Amino acid sequence: MQSWDAYFRNAQASSSKETGEKHLSALLQGRGMSQSPAMSEKVVEDHLAVHTLTRAYQAHGHHVARLDPLGILTADLDSFVPSDLITSIDKLGSYGLEESDLDKSFQLPLTTFIGGNESTLPLREIIHRLETSYCGHTGVEFMFINNMEQCQWIRQKFETPGSMTFSDREKRTLLARLVRSTRFEDFLARKWSSEKHFGLEGCEVLIPALKMIIDKSSEAGIESVIMGMPHRGRLNVLANVVRKDLDQIFCQFDPKLEAADEGSGDVKYHLGMYHKQINRETDKNITLSLMANPSHLEAVYPVVQGKTKAEQFYRGDTEGRRVMSILNFDAAFAGQGVVYETFHLSELPSYTTHGTIHVVVNNQIEFTTDPRMARSSPYSTDVTRVVNAPIFHVNADDPEAVMYVCKVAAEWRNSFNKDVVIDLVCYRRFGHNEMDEPMFTQPLMYKQIRKQEHLLKKYADKLISEGVVTLQELEVCVSLYENLITVRYASSKDEKILHIHHWLDSPWPDFFKPDGEPKSMSCPPTGLNKEVLRHIGEVASSIPLKDFAIHSGLSCILRGRADMVVKHTMDWALAEYMAFGSLLKDSIHVRLSGQDVERGTFSHRHHVLHDQEVDKRFCVPMNHMWPNQGLYTVHNSSLSEYGVLGFELGFAMANPNALVCWEAQFGNFHNTAQCIIDQFISAGQAKWVRHNGIVLLLPNGMEGMGSEHSSARPERFLQMSKFDPDRYPMEFTGDCEVQQLYECNWIVANCSTPANYFHVLRRQILLPFRKPLIIFTAKSLLRLPEARSSFNEMITGTKFLRIIPDDCPASKNPEKVKRVIFCTGKVYYELAKERKLLKLEEDVAIVRLEQNKMRNFIVMSKNPEKVKRVIFCTGKVYYELAKERKLLKLEEDVAIVRFEQVANYSCLWCNDTAKIT
């Protein structure tokens, strides 16, 4: 063994020596030197020094790049700049090089493209080209990426000599877009100087930047772009990127105009828009959708991604070649945890959108907070490094550098289908809003800002000096846009009413009437044929794949399901299977997402079966149910509520004919997603006339698992429910129950039977409109024998029961009832058990309220001043009371109020007897 070891060592050493001598010979030739032993060591050291120098610029050049138009950003980065980074000739010594080496030629390493077609360059030229590539108005962060091909791709884009050049036509297009961006802000400032609109002054280049990204993406085949952004610059983006009608934008500044749509509406700089158009650069059709956004800026981040994923799904775009997202945000990028949550969805198979372009409008201030007080990292974009997204920092006062960076970002996304970040370093010319005084807190910064020449003038002067445009051509361009905007302003004065539905970011034109109203106000029964129920039950209790080894415990569960199907009964898991399966039969897409949803937190669902013998082999029986059925997608999510719920909300926006469900691991875990619930789900329709049918499944119940695993806080949802006490049922037309649901902001249900759970899920799709559905789902009831339903409760003609009256002996002899208890959910079974134990089944009636917070049915007396007694009741007892009242001739003395729903969750104990005396 020792002899063979010696042989191989000698052979390897000989081979290495031969290769090294050839490489050394090339190095010496590159330096114009003859090969001699005396120079060998020095040549190798110098070559390694140049290699290290090149890598230093690639890794750290962005720290000393001239990124800030104001020249003050460097102060915030001083502590992060490596001490050995060359910023002057006197630091050559730190690399073992001398000033005398500057005019010597060196062989360029394979990890750089600064040479173009040349393989050797003088050291002076090497440094010049590296500084031009990495220390100019563009700073590139990419050396943390652990993929050599991607790193080489970026090097080639930024290092190749002459790569950042533009034709005269491209420069004129850029100038014209800057004119529109700048003059739009100027016009708003002139007409509404004291009105908030959060202008884009200081970063006017954002408009041409977004248009460049869209142009290059359209060129690559993108047909739809979904965008999210904060309030700053939103009106400008709507006008000059999405092409919203200018007169509709100007109408938003008129306080006298009333909205034609029901709801509170929202401030103009939160509104969104959806527009199909022809891209003028590529002559291709493209759809742009700017999502409405609340003041919680980054909250829309996952919502945009969810909608993007949905559009990709429904178009069959499995690689993101036709649909993409652009997310444009500001300083909140570094401070909001939802950004991190959303980035961690970007590479997950069930959530990836195959690359997003993130544009950060970095105006170096957060309202009044300096960067050094706002984050611990050198850049606001550092969070993006966790997913190996390259970061392109660029000085916003160099529009051509910005355009090049945007072009490269679009090409990166098209080449690798991965996220990329553009850090647009700019400034905010005025305060946080048009009435704010920034000199209170940033006096030195704003003294510098007041000295800044406007970007449009700087770039126009540059092009005029280059002979690309003339002053007369510039004046014509400005005049044309000024005339256009003036005419549109005049026409806006003719508007008499605001139409919020014109600002919809996710319209469903085939689902509603042209005016946005439902096509009908009725809902068909949600019951099914028994044969359909039986077939779904058989699939739910079988394995559609051959030679598929399942867990023995799961075999027992499937046998139990099969036994229930034979007996025509079902538990909660089977009822859910029935609801989902029946919708799939009608080609409805069903999507279920959340933590552990494939199996179910309580090991009851088992919608994904795993082969116990073969790794990564699994089966979804629900996708083997019918020919030409809808697709069922069920996905375990990352351990995130805020990000994932926002994602599913966005997914539900894309298509009204899909059941999109998000399940919390435990109901009260929704509190970390409260922003999505408050700002989007509860108030979305009132603010933005946006319907959404997302379903929230929240396991709920006090069952000894501690406070964090008990209550889903139904009182919060009930408090946020829309309620108008002056609206009465006699004002409704059509199906009263459906009309009530339509006027709610969401539907809150706490089902006590599997049948009602089945019906409420099916009704969500059969309704002629979409409302969020909040279901407090079962935990202990999942396996409670008493909490089962018969097929007869789900057959054709049956429907969801808002109230379930008591069916115990008390209901047969109501005159003997001494107490009526109103309850909801699982507490019914506990009350029924206690009632039986105390032998009070004839004395106590228990009424279950299954769907909370619609409206109370109130029967008003014609002569309320004569009323001596008001009786509150629910269900069939009303008719017995009314009959007794009529018999006793007390119709003017007694008013009976029927509670069809309750406005809170707690049980109501009624101590009066039902009989009138």
Secondary structure as UniProt FT lines:
FT   HELIX           2..30
FT   TURN            31..32
FT   HELIX           37..60
FT   HELIX           61..63
FT   TURN            69..70
FT   HELIX           74..77
FT   HELIX           78..80
FT   TURN            83..84
FT   HELIX           89..95
FT   HELIX           99..101
FT   TURN            102..103
FT   STRAND          105..107
FT   TURN            110..111
FT   TURN            114..117
FT   STRAND          120..122
FT   HELIX           123..134
FT   STRAND          138..141
FT   TURN            143..144
FT   HELIX           148..159
FT   TURN            161..162
FT   HELIX           168..191
FT   TURN            193..194
FT   TURN            201..202
FT   TURN            204..205
FT   HELIX           206..219
FT   TURN            220..221
FT   STRAND          224..228
FT   TURN            232..233
FT   HELIX           234..240
FT   HELIX           246..251
FT   TURN            252..253
FT   TURN            255..256
FT   STRAND          258..259
FT   HELIX           268..270
FT   STRAND          273..279
FT   TURN            280..283
FT   STRAND          284..290
FT   HELIX           297..299
FT   HELIX           300..315
FT   TURN            318..319
FT   STRAND          323..329
FT   HELIX           331..334
FT   HELIX           337..343
FT   TURN            344..347
FT   TURN            349..351
FT   STRAND          356..362
FT   TURN            367..368
FT   HELIX           371..374
FT   TURN            380..381
FT   HELIX           382..387
FT   STRAND          391..395
FT   TURN            396..397
FT   HELIX           399..416
FT   STRAND          420..425
FT   TURN            434..435
FT   HELIX           438..440
FT   HELIX           443..451
FT   HELIX           455..466
FT   HELIX           471..492
FT   TURN            493..494
FT   STRAND          497..498
FT   HELIX           500..503
FT   TURN            509..511
FT   TURN            514..515
FT   HELIX           530..540
FT   TURN            546..547
FT   HELIX           552..566
FT   TURN            567..568
FT   STRAND          569..570
FT   HELIX           572..585
FT   TURN            586..587
FT   STRAND          589..594
FT   TURN            595..599
FT   TURN            601..602
FT   STRAND          609..610
FT   TURN            615..616
FT   STRAND          618..619
FT   HELIX           621..624
FT   TURN            627..628
FT   STRAND          632..636
FT   HELIX           642..653
FT   STRAND          658..663
FT   HELIX           667..673
FT   HELIX           674..676
FT   HELIX           677..682
FT   HELIX           684..688
FT   STRAND          695..699
FT   HELIX           707..709
FT   HELIX           714..719
FT   TURN            725..726
FT   HELIX           729..731
FT   HELIX           736..742
FT   STRAND          747..749
FT   HELIX           754..766
FT   STRAND          773..777
FT   HELIX           780..783
FT   TURN            785..786
FT   STRAND          789..790
FT   HELIX           791..793
FT   TURN            796..797
FT   STRAND          803..804
FT   HELIX           809..812
FT   HELIX           814..816
FT   STRAND          819..823
FT   TURN            825..826
FT   HELIX           827..837
FT   TURN            838..839
FT   TURN            841..843
FT   STRAND          844..849
FT   STRAND          851..852
FT   HELIX           864..866
FT   STRAND          869..873
FT   TURN            875..876
FT   HELIX           877..887
FT   TURN            888..889
FT   TURN            891..893
FT   STRAND          894..898
FT   STRAND          908..910
//
